[in-house]
Amino acid sequence: AQKVTQAQTEISVVEKEDVTLDCVYETRDTTYYLFWYKQPPSGELVFLIRRNSFDEQNEISGRYSWNFQKSTSSFNFTITASQVVDSAVYFCALRPTTSGTYKYIFGTGTRLKVLA
Amino acid sequence: GAGVSQSPSNKVTEKGKDVELRCDPISGHTALYWYRQSLGQGLEFLIYFQGNSAPDKSGLPSDRFSAERTGGSVSTLTIQRTQQEDSAVYLCASSFQGVSYEQYFGPGTRLTVT
């Protein structure tokens, strides 16, 4: 089965707290891509990061960091020193590479509320 | 450059009427996707276009839903005989062809069926 699970439906934190959004995926493919998207209250999804299955190096971009662990099939997203502007719904997505497969498989999203 | 655009941004229609939703992808993006997002839910895949052909229509919920793409660019999603359960935000996304490319999303069309 090809599946993405974001078990955290909603998280609330106080500004400046660190927060980690979990993403667990299932796929039969040995080659695949993982993505994170942000959907702010305005509604338009914004691409944050792409990771391929052969690159387990963690990535940091400013206050954002991503931890990819194939052993646990997880691709978690951490926001350090959260800000009110980080309030949004965050989606994790999987793109398998099986021939004939075209879908991006999205999780159900985690709504993050950062309180001032 | 211009992003993905969708029109109309909002559409209110009566049950039983037909509606057409339009998507203008980013120039040069040959892959185009339609998704449906119900209130508070994730993204439900509807259909994928590669150029003008649709190799994956598996997400279309019923035969009332159809889509086409012309000139490898603009796409139209048509819903016939709309039902209240069709109320949702319909999102369009485009990307370069290939598995590694991220999708760029439009702002969506909010459809309300009364």
Boltz contact constraints between the chains, C-beta under 6 A:
constraints:
  - contact:
      token1: [A, 33]
      token2: [B, 100]
      max_distance: 6.0
  - contact:
      token1: [A, 35]
      token2: [B, 102]
      max_distance: 6.0
  - contact:
      token1: [A, 43]
      token2: [B, 108]
      max_distance: 6.0
  - contact:
      token1: [A, 44]
      token2: [B, 105]
      max_distance: 6.0
  - contact:
      token1: [A, 44]
      token2: [B, 107]
      max_distance: 6.0
  - contact:
      token1: [A, 45]
      token2: [B, 105]
      max_distance: 6.0
  - contact:
      token1: [A, 47]
      token2: [B, 102]
      max_distance: 6.0
  - contact:
      token1: [A, 50]
      token2: [B, 102]
      max_distance: 6.0
  - contact:
      token1: [A, 95]
      token2: [B, 99]
      max_distance: 6.0
  - contact:
      token1: [A, 97]
      token2: [B, 99]
      max_distance: 6.0
  - contact:
      token1: [A, 102]
      token2: [B, 48]
      max_distance: 6.0
  - contact:
      token1: [A, 102]
      token2: [B, 56]
      max_distance: 6.0
  - contact:
      token1: [A, 103]
      token2: [B, 45]
      max_distance: 6.0
  - contact:
      token1: [A, 106]
      token2: [B, 42]
      max_distance: 6.0
  - contact:
      token1: [A, 106]
      token2: [B, 43]
      max_distance: 6.0
  - contact:
      token1: [A, 108]
      token2: [B, 42]
      max_distance: 6.0
  - contact:
      token1: [A, 109]
      token2: [B, 42]
      max_distance: 6.0
